[in-house]
Amino acid sequence: MTRRKLQGPSLIAAAILIWALLLWFLSVNNPGFLPIARAFFIVLILPVAVAEWIKMKGLVSPDKIFAIRWGLSAVALAVWFFMNRG
């Protein structure tokens, strides 16, 4: 069986799945960690994955990806804040 490199979307999906499973495992017996795990996943992991997907598709130039990551993280932080406000 030959080894093949995974495509970009497969790598992004695998990374998101691994982080989700890790955060779920850490918060199973510790309900106090759940809001922090959700914040970490929503504010840091998902925006970086979306930015990598945007970069991979060639929708923005590589020199602007840093600003895209920060912008998406700021939007995700606002979404997480308003989700947990109530």
PDB file as gemmi writes it, atoms N, CA and C in Angstrom:
CRYST1    1.000    1.000    1.000  90.00  90.00  90.00 P 1                      
ATOM      1  N   MET A   1       0.841  -1.179   0.000  1.00  0.00           N  
ATOM      2  CA  MET A   1       0.000   0.000   0.000  1.00  0.00           C  
ATOM      3  C   MET A   1       0.886   1.241   0.000  1.00  0.00           C  
ATOM      4  N   THR A   2       0.650   2.128  -0.911  1.00  0.00           N  
ATOM      5  CA  THR A   2       1.467   3.327  -1.005  1.00  0.00           C  
ATOM      6  C   THR A   2       0.917   4.403  -0.086  1.00  0.00           C  
ATOM      7  N   ARG A   3       1.821   5.210   0.405  1.00  0.00           N  
ATOM      8  CA  ARG A   3       1.409   6.326   1.257  1.00  0.00           C  
ATOM      9  C   ARG A   3       1.174   7.550   0.392  1.00  0.00           C  
ATOM     10  N   ARG A   4       0.049   8.192   0.646  1.00  0.00           N  
ATOM     11  CA  ARG A   4      -0.271   9.413  -0.080  1.00  0.00           C  
ATOM     12  C   ARG A   4      -0.466  10.527   0.929  1.00  0.00           C  
ATOM     13  N   LYS A   5      -0.104  11.724   0.521  1.00  0.00           N  
ATOM     14  CA  LYS A   5      -0.332  12.874   1.381  1.00  0.00           C  
ATOM     15  C   LYS A   5      -1.803  13.243   1.336  1.00  0.00           C  
ATOM     16  N   LEU A   6      -2.339  13.614   2.483  1.00  0.00           N  
ATOM     17  CA  LEU A   6      -3.726  14.056   2.530  1.00  0.00           C  
ATOM     18  C   LEU A   6      -3.855  15.421   1.876  1.00  0.00           C  
ATOM     19  N   GLN A   7      -4.987  15.665   1.291  1.00  0.00           N  
ATOM     20  CA  GLN A   7      -5.272  16.956   0.684  1.00  0.00           C  
ATOM     21  C   GLN A   7      -5.495  17.997   1.776  1.00  0.00           C  
ATOM     22  N   GLY A   8      -5.407  19.269   1.425  1.00  0.00           N  
ATOM     23  CA  GLY A   8      -5.567  20.366   2.374  1.00  0.00           C  
ATOM     24  C   GLY A   8      -6.847  20.312   3.183  1.00  0.00           C  
ATOM     25  N   PRO A   9      -8.014  20.154   2.544  1.00  0.00           N  
ATOM     26  CA  PRO A   9      -9.256  20.093   3.322  1.00  0.00           C  
ATOM     27  C   PRO A   9      -9.288  18.915   4.293  1.00  0.00           C  
ATOM     28  N   SER A  10      -8.688  17.803   3.916  1.00  0.00           N  
ATOM     29  CA  SER A  10      -8.649  16.648   4.814  1.00  0.00           C  
ATOM     30  C   SER A  10      -7.787  16.933   6.031  1.00  0.00           C  
ATOM     31  N   LEU A  11      -6.681  17.632   5.835  1.00  0.00           N  
ATOM     32  CA  LEU A  11      -5.817  17.986   6.953  1.00  0.00           C  
ATOM     33  C   LEU A  11      -6.509  18.965   7.900  1.00  0.00           C  
ATOM     34  N   ILE A  12      -7.210  19.936   7.343  1.00  0.00           N  
ATOM     35  CA  ILE A  12      -7.930  20.903   8.173  1.00  0.00           C  
ATOM     36  C   ILE A  12      -9.032  20.200   8.957  1.00  0.00           C  
ATOM     37  N   ALA A  13      -9.780  19.337   8.312  1.00  0.00           N  
ATOM     38  CA  ALA A  13     -10.845  18.601   8.997  1.00  0.00           C  
ATOM     39  C   ALA A  13     -10.274  17.693  10.082  1.00  0.00           C  
ATOM     40  N   ALA A  14      -9.171  17.046   9.812  1.00  0.00           N  
ATOM     41  CA  ALA A  14      -8.552  16.175  10.809  1.00  0.00           C  
ATOM     42  C   ALA A  14      -8.056  16.973  12.009  1.00  0.00           C  
ATOM     43  N   ALA A  15      -7.470  18.137  11.756  1.00  0.00           N  
ATOM     44  CA  ALA A  15      -6.992  18.970  12.861  1.00  0.00           C  
ATOM     45  C   ALA A  15      -8.150  19.456  13.729  1.00  0.00           C  
ATOM     46  N   ILE A  16      -9.242  19.868  13.104  1.00  0.00           N  
ATOM     47  CA  ILE A  16     -10.416  20.314  13.867  1.00  0.00           C  
ATOM     48  C   ILE A  16     -10.975  19.160  14.684  1.00  0.00           C  
ATOM     49  N   LEU A  17     -11.058  17.983  14.090  1.00  0.00           N  
ATOM     50  CA  LEU A  17     -11.583  16.822  14.798  1.00  0.00           C  
ATOM     51  C   LEU A  17     -10.695  16.435  15.976  1.00  0.00           C  
ATOM     52  N   ILE A  18      -9.396  16.468  15.788  1.00  0.00           N  
ATOM     53  CA  ILE A  18      -8.475  16.124  16.873  1.00  0.00           C  
ATOM     54  C   ILE A  18      -8.589  17.124  18.013  1.00  0.00           C  
ATOM     55  N   TRP A  19      -8.639  18.416  17.705  1.00  0.00           N  
ATOM     56  CA  TRP A  19      -8.803  19.424  18.760  1.00  0.00           C  
ATOM     57  C   TRP A  19     -10.129  19.261  19.472  1.00  0.00           C  
ATOM     58  N   ALA A  20     -11.190  18.998  18.728  1.00  0.00           N  
ATOM     59  CA  ALA A  20     -12.502  18.813  19.355  1.00  0.00           C  
ATOM     60  C   ALA A  20     -12.488  17.616  20.297  1.00  0.00           C  
ATOM     61  N   LEU A  21     -11.896  16.517  19.875  1.00  0.00           N  
ATOM     62  CA  LEU A  21     -11.826  15.338  20.737  1.00  0.00           C  
ATOM     63  C   LEU A  21     -10.952  15.590  21.962  1.00  0.00           C  
ATOM     64  N   LEU A  22      -9.852  16.290  21.785  1.00  0.00           N  
ATOM     65  CA  LEU A  22      -8.986  16.610  22.920  1.00  0.00           C  
ATOM     66  C   LEU A  22      -9.705  17.495  23.937  1.00  0.00           C  
ATOM     67  N   LEU A  23     -10.361  18.526  23.472  1.00  0.00           N  
ATOM     68  CA  LEU A  23     -11.090  19.413  24.384  1.00  0.00           C  
ATOM     69  C   LEU A  23     -12.267  18.704  25.025  1.00  0.00           C  
ATOM     70  N   TRP A  24     -12.932  17.827  24.288  1.00  0.00           N  
ATOM     71  CA  TRP A  24     -14.015  17.050  24.880  1.00  0.00           C  
ATOM     72  C   TRP A  24     -13.482  16.137  25.976  1.00  0.00           C  
ATOM     73  N   PHE A  25     -12.358  15.474  25.713  1.00  0.00           N  
ATOM     74  CA  PHE A  25     -11.763  14.575  26.696  1.00  0.00           C  
ATOM     75  C   PHE A  25     -11.364  15.337  27.957  1.00  0.00           C  
ATOM     76  N   LEU A  26     -10.813  16.524  27.803  1.00  0.00           N  
ATOM     77  CA  LEU A  26     -10.389  17.297  28.969  1.00  0.00           C  
ATOM     78  C   LEU A  26     -11.565  17.840  29.778  1.00  0.00           C  
ATOM     79  N   SER A  27     -12.706  18.005  29.136  1.00  0.00           N  
ATOM     80  CA  SER A  27     -13.852  18.584  29.842  1.00  0.00           C  
ATOM     81  C   SER A  27     -14.907  17.560  30.246  1.00  0.00           C  
ATOM     82  N   VAL A  28     -14.657  16.272  30.053  1.00  0.00           N  
ATOM     83  CA  VAL A  28     -15.652  15.254  30.381  1.00  0.00           C  
ATOM     84  C   VAL A  28     -15.969  15.249  31.871  1.00  0.00           C  
ATOM     85  N   ASN A  29     -14.981  15.156  32.712  1.00  0.00           N  
ATOM     86  CA  ASN A  29     -15.203  15.088  34.147  1.00  0.00           C  
ATOM     87  C   ASN A  29     -14.980  16.423  34.845  1.00  0.00           C  
ATOM     88  N   ASN A  30     -14.845  17.464  34.092  1.00  0.00           N  
ATOM     89  CA  ASN A  30     -14.610  18.769  34.675  1.00  0.00           C  
ATOM     90  C   ASN A  30     -15.528  19.784  34.001  1.00  0.00           C  
ATOM     91  N   PRO A  31     -16.771  19.911  34.466  1.00  0.00           N  
ATOM     92  CA  PRO A  31     -17.707  20.825  33.809  1.00  0.00           C  
ATOM     93  C   PRO A  31     -17.282  22.282  33.888  1.00  0.00           C  
ATOM     94  N   GLY A  32     -16.420  22.625  34.818  1.00  0.00           N  
ATOM     95  CA  GLY A  32     -15.923  23.997  34.901  1.00  0.00           C  
ATOM     96  C   GLY A  32     -15.022  24.361  33.733  1.00  0.00           C  
ATOM     97  N   PHE A  33     -14.446  23.373  33.102  1.00  0.00           N  
ATOM     98  CA  PHE A  33     -13.555  23.611  31.968  1.00  0.00           C  
ATOM     99  C   PHE A  33     -14.321  23.768  30.659  1.00  0.00           C  
ATOM    100  N   LEU A  34     -15.588  23.412  30.640  1.00  0.00           N  
ATOM    101  CA  LEU A  34     -16.370  23.432  29.400  1.00  0.00           C  
ATOM    102  C   LEU A  34     -16.451  24.809  28.749  1.00  0.00           C  
ATOM    103  N   PRO A  35     -16.734  25.906  29.486  1.00  0.00           N  
ATOM    104  CA  PRO A  35     -16.753  27.213  28.817  1.00  0.00           C  
ATOM    105  C   PRO A  35     -15.395  27.609  28.231  1.00  0.00           C  
ATOM    106  N   ILE A  36     -14.334  27.235  28.909  1.00  0.00           N  
ATOM    107  CA  ILE A  36     -12.997  27.546  28.399  1.00  0.00           C  
ATOM    108  C   ILE A  36     -12.705  26.725  27.148  1.00  0.00           C  
ATOM    109  N   ALA A  37     -13.105  25.461  27.154  1.00  0.00           N  
ATOM    110  CA  ALA A  37     -12.894  24.604  25.988  1.00  0.00           C  
ATOM    111  C   ALA A  37     -13.691  25.119  24.791  1.00  0.00           C  
ATOM    112  N   ARG A  38     -14.936  25.523  25.040  1.00  0.00           N  
ATOM    113  CA  ARG A  38     -15.738  26.089  23.944  1.00  0.00           C  
ATOM    114  C   ARG A  38     -15.117  27.372  23.410  1.00  0.00           C  
ATOM    115  N   ALA A  39     -14.668  28.227  24.307  1.00  0.00           N  
ATOM    116  CA  ALA A  39     -14.032  29.481  23.877  1.00  0.00           C  
ATOM    117  C   ALA A  39     -12.785  29.194  23.062  1.00  0.00           C  
ATOM    118  N   PHE A  40     -11.968  28.272  23.529  1.00  0.00           N  
ATOM    119  CA  PHE A  40     -10.743  27.919  22.819  1.00  0.00           C  
ATOM    120  C   PHE A  40     -11.060  27.406  21.423  1.00  0.00           C  
ATOM    121  N   PHE A  41     -12.061  26.553  21.314  1.00  0.00           N  
ATOM    122  CA  PHE A  41     -12.417  25.974  20.020  1.00  0.00           C  
ATOM    123  C   PHE A  41     -13.027  27.015  19.090  1.00  0.00           C  
ATOM    124  N   ILE A  42     -13.973  27.807  19.610  1.00  0.00           N  
ATOM    125  CA  ILE A  42     -14.680  28.774  18.768  1.00  0.00           C  
ATOM    126  C   ILE A  42     -13.801  29.959  18.403  1.00  0.00           C  
ATOM    127  N   VAL A  43     -13.014  30.447  19.349  1.00  0.00           N  
ATOM    128  CA  VAL A  43     -12.259  31.686  19.125  1.00  0.00           C  
ATOM    129  C   VAL A  43     -10.907  31.427  18.462  1.00  0.00           C  
ATOM    130  N   LEU A  44     -10.288  30.292  18.730  1.00  0.00           N  
ATOM    131  CA  LEU A  44      -8.950  30.068  18.179  1.00  0.00           C  
ATOM    132  C   LEU A  44      -8.894  29.034  17.058  1.00  0.00           C  
ATOM    133  N   ILE A  45      -9.513  27.900  17.250  1.00  0.00           N  
ATOM    134  CA  ILE A  45      -9.332  26.806  16.295  1.00  0.00           C  
ATOM    135  C   ILE A  45     -10.127  27.006  15.017  1.00  0.00           C  
ATOM    136  N   LEU A  46     -11.414  27.283  15.130  1.00  0.00           N  
ATOM    137  CA  LEU A  46     -12.238  27.451  13.925  1.00  0.00           C  
ATOM    138  C   LEU A  46     -11.802  28.626  13.043  1.00  0.00           C  
ATOM    139  N   PRO A  47     -11.515  29.818  13.600  1.00  0.00           N  
ATOM    140  CA  PRO A  47     -11.077  30.907  12.715  1.00  0.00           C  
ATOM    141  C   PRO A  47      -9.759  30.622  12.000  1.00  0.00           C  
ATOM    142  N   VAL A  48      -8.827  29.970  12.671  1.00  0.00           N  
ATOM    143  CA  VAL A  48      -7.563  29.636  12.016  1.00  0.00           C  
ATOM    144  C   VAL A  48      -7.791  28.614  10.911  1.00  0.00           C  
ATOM    145  N   ALA A  49      -8.678  27.652  11.145  1.00  0.00           N  
ATOM    146  CA  ALA A  49      -8.991  26.670  10.105  1.00  0.00           C  
ATOM    147  C   ALA A  49      -9.662  27.335   8.901  1.00  0.00           C  
ATOM    148  N   VAL A  50     -10.576  28.260   9.163  1.00  0.00           N  
ATOM    149  CA  VAL A  50     -11.231  28.983   8.059  1.00  0.00           C  
ATOM    150  C   VAL A  50     -10.219  29.831   7.296  1.00  0.00           C  
ATOM    151  N   ALA A  51      -9.310  30.478   8.023  1.00  0.00           N  
ATOM    152  CA  ALA A  51      -8.283  31.288   7.359  1.00  0.00           C  
ATOM    153  C   ALA A  51      -7.364  30.414   6.508  1.00  0.00           C  
ATOM    154  N   GLU A  52      -7.007  29.242   6.996  1.00  0.00           N  
ATOM    155  CA  GLU A  52      -6.182  28.328   6.201  1.00  0.00           C  
ATOM    156  C   GLU A  52      -6.924  27.857   4.959  1.00  0.00           C  
ATOM    157  N   TRP A  53      -8.225  27.616   5.096  1.00  0.00           N  
ATOM    158  CA  TRP A  53      -9.008  27.214   3.940  1.00  0.00           C  
ATOM    159  C   TRP A  53      -9.065  28.340   2.915  1.00  0.00           C  
ATOM    160  N   ILE A  54      -9.244  29.573   3.387  1.00  0.00           N  
ATOM    161  CA  ILE A  54      -9.262  30.729   2.482  1.00  0.00           C  
ATOM    162  C   ILE A  54      -7.926  30.869   1.780  1.00  0.00           C  
ATOM    163  N   LYS A  55      -6.836  30.692   2.529  1.00  0.00           N  
ATOM    164  CA  LYS A  55      -5.499  30.783   1.932  1.00  0.00           C  
ATOM    165  C   LYS A  55      -5.287  29.660   0.918  1.00  0.00           C  
ATOM    166  N   MET A  56      -5.748  28.460   1.255  1.00  0.00           N  
ATOM    167  CA  MET A  56      -5.578  27.318   0.367  1.00  0.00           C  
ATOM    168  C   MET A  56      -6.350  27.514  -0.943  1.00  0.00           C  
ATOM    169  N   LYS A  57      -7.530  28.114  -0.862  1.00  0.00           N  
ATOM    170  CA  LYS A  57      -8.334  28.362  -2.058  1.00  0.00           C  
ATOM    171  C   LYS A  57      -7.803  29.518  -2.890  1.00  0.00           C  
ATOM    172  N   GLY A  58      -6.899  30.298  -2.325  1.00  0.00           N  
ATOM    173  CA  GLY A  58      -6.321  31.417  -3.062  1.00  0.00           C  
ATOM    174  C   GLY A  58      -7.223  32.632  -3.136  1.00  0.00           C  
ATOM    175  N   LEU A  59      -8.129  32.781  -2.177  1.00  0.00           N  
ATOM    176  CA  LEU A  59      -9.048  33.918  -2.189  1.00  0.00           C  
ATOM    177  C   LEU A  59      -8.391  35.215  -1.723  1.00  0.00           C  
ATOM    178  N   VAL A  60      -7.334  35.109  -0.935  1.00  0.00           N  
ATOM    179  CA  VAL A  60      -6.578  36.283  -0.489  1.00  0.00           C  
ATOM    180  C   VAL A  60      -5.099  36.004  -0.695  1.00  0.00           C  
ATOM    181  N   SER A  61      -4.323  37.064  -0.726  1.00  0.00           N  
ATOM    182  CA  SER A  61      -2.884  36.892  -0.883  1.00  0.00           C  
ATOM    183  C   SER A  61      -2.273  36.411   0.442  1.00  0.00           C  
ATOM    184  N   PRO A  62      -1.202  35.657   0.373  1.00  0.00           N  
ATOM    185  CA  PRO A  62      -0.605  35.104   1.593  1.00  0.00           C  
ATOM    186  C   PRO A  62      -0.118  36.161   2.588  1.00  0.00           C  
ATOM    187  N   ASP A  63       0.202  37.356   2.116  1.00  0.00           N  
ATOM    188  CA  ASP A  63       0.676  38.382   3.055  1.00  0.00           C  
ATOM    189  C   ASP A  63      -0.463  38.987   3.882  1.00  0.00           C  
ATOM    190  N   LYS A  64      -1.706  38.766   3.499  1.00  0.00           N  
ATOM    191  CA  LYS A  64      -2.847  39.289   4.258  1.00  0.00           C  
ATOM    192  C   LYS A  64      -3.481  38.257   5.178  1.00  0.00           C  
ATOM    193  N   ILE A  65      -2.942  37.045   5.203  1.00  0.00           N  
ATOM    194  CA  ILE A  65      -3.575  35.977   5.979  1.00  0.00           C  
ATOM    195  C   ILE A  65      -3.497  36.242   7.478  1.00  0.00           C  
ATOM    196  N   PHE A  66      -2.448  36.922   7.934  1.00  0.00           N  
ATOM    197  CA  PHE A  66      -2.326  37.239   9.360  1.00  0.00           C  
ATOM    198  C   PHE A  66      -3.480  38.138   9.808  1.00  0.00           C  
ATOM    199  N   ALA A  67      -3.792  39.144   9.022  1.00  0.00           N  
ATOM    200  CA  ALA A  67      -4.904  40.042   9.351  1.00  0.00           C  
ATOM    201  C   ALA A  67      -6.245  39.307   9.266  1.00  0.00           C  
ATOM    202  N   ILE A  68      -6.374  38.404   8.319  1.00  0.00           N  
ATOM    203  CA  ILE A  68      -7.602  37.613   8.196  1.00  0.00           C  
ATOM    204  C   ILE A  68      -7.802  36.749   9.441  1.00  0.00           C  
ATOM    205  N   ARG A  69      -6.730  36.109   9.908  1.00  0.00           N  
ATOM    206  CA  ARG A  69      -6.829  35.277  11.112  1.00  0.00           C  
ATOM    207  C   ARG A  69      -7.277  36.098  12.312  1.00  0.00           C  
ATOM    208  N   TRP A  70      -6.667  37.258  12.505  1.00  0.00           N  
ATOM    209  CA  TRP A  70      -7.044  38.109  13.642  1.00  0.00           C  
ATOM    210  C   TRP A  70      -8.467  38.619  13.506  1.00  0.00           C  
ATOM    211  N   GLY A  71      -8.856  38.990  12.296  1.00  0.00           N  
ATOM    212  CA  GLY A  71     -10.216  39.471  12.078  1.00  0.00           C  
ATOM    213  C   GLY A  71     -11.255  38.387  12.344  1.00  0.00           C  
ATOM    214  N   LEU A  72     -11.001  37.182  11.836  1.00  0.00           N  
ATOM    215  CA  LEU A  72     -11.927  36.086  12.090  1.00  0.00           C  
ATOM    216  C   LEU A  72     -11.971  35.718  13.567  1.00  0.00           C  
ATOM    217  N   SER A  73     -10.829  35.779  14.236  1.00  0.00           N  
ATOM    218  CA  SER A  73     -10.813  35.496  15.676  1.00  0.00           C  
ATOM    219  C   SER A  73     -11.601  36.540  16.448  1.00  0.00           C  
ATOM    220  N   ALA A  74     -11.508  37.809  16.037  1.00  0.00           N  
ATOM    221  CA  ALA A  74     -12.270  38.863  16.710  1.00  0.00           C  
ATOM    222  C   ALA A  74     -13.775  38.663  16.511  1.00  0.00           C  
ATOM    223  N   VAL A  75     -14.177  38.297  15.309  1.00  0.00           N  
ATOM    224  CA  VAL A  75     -15.595  38.023  15.047  1.00  0.00           C  
ATOM    225  C   VAL A  75     -16.052  36.809  15.854  1.00  0.00           C  
ATOM    226  N   ALA A  76     -15.230  35.772  15.897  1.00  0.00           N  
ATOM    227  CA  ALA A  76     -15.584  34.575  16.666  1.00  0.00           C  
ATOM    228  C   ALA A  76     -15.663  34.885  18.160  1.00  0.00           C  
ATOM    229  N   LEU A  77     -14.794  35.765  18.655  1.00  0.00           N  
ATOM    230  CA  LEU A  77     -14.858  36.165  20.060  1.00  0.00           C  
ATOM    231  C   LEU A  77     -16.165  36.885  20.357  1.00  0.00           C  
ATOM    232  N   ALA A  78     -16.581  37.759  19.454  1.00  0.00           N  
ATOM    233  CA  ALA A  78     -17.860  38.453  19.636  1.00  0.00           C  
ATOM    234  C   ALA A  78     -19.028  37.466  19.610  1.00  0.00           C  
ATOM    235  N   VAL A  79     -18.983  36.502  18.695  1.00  0.00           N  
ATOM    236  CA  VAL A  79     -20.055  35.500  18.624  1.00  0.00           C  
ATOM    237  C   VAL A  79     -20.078  34.677  19.907  1.00  0.00           C  
ATOM    238  N   TRP A  80     -18.908  34.235  20.370  1.00  0.00           N  
ATOM    239  CA  TRP A  80     -18.842  33.449  21.604  1.00  0.00           C  
ATOM    240  C   TRP A  80     -19.341  34.256  22.793  1.00  0.00           C  
ATOM    241  N   PHE A  81     -18.985  35.534  22.859  1.00  0.00           N  
ATOM    242  CA  PHE A  81     -19.417  36.390  23.967  1.00  0.00           C  
ATOM    243  C   PHE A  81     -20.941  36.517  23.993  1.00  0.00           C  
ATOM    244  N   PHE A  82     -21.539  36.767  22.836  1.00  0.00           N  
ATOM    245  CA  PHE A  82     -22.989  36.936  22.814  1.00  0.00           C  
ATOM    246  C   PHE A  82     -23.729  35.603  22.991  1.00  0.00           C  
ATOM    247  N   MET A  83     -23.103  34.496  22.643  1.00  0.00           N  
ATOM    248  CA  MET A  83     -23.702  33.182  22.892  1.00  0.00           C  
ATOM    249  C   MET A  83     -23.749  32.875  24.388  1.00  0.00           C  
ATOM    250  N   ASN A  84     -22.722  33.278  25.114  1.00  0.00           N  
ATOM    251  CA  ASN A  84     -22.603  32.948  26.532  1.00  0.00           C  
ATOM    252  C   ASN A  84     -23.076  34.045  27.457  1.00  0.00           C  
ATOM    253  N   ARG A  85     -23.607  35.103  26.917  1.00  0.00           N  
ATOM    254  CA  ARG A  85     -24.037  36.235  27.734  1.00  0.00           C  
ATOM    255  C   ARG A  85     -25.272  35.909  28.553  1.00  0.00           C  
ATOM    256  N   GLY A  86     -26.135  35.092  28.027  1.00  0.00           N  
ATOM    257  CA  GLY A  86     -27.402  34.827  28.687  1.00  0.00           C  
ATOM    258  C   GLY A  86     -27.340  33.743  29.627  1.00  0.00           C  
TER     259      GLY A  86                                                      
END                                                                             
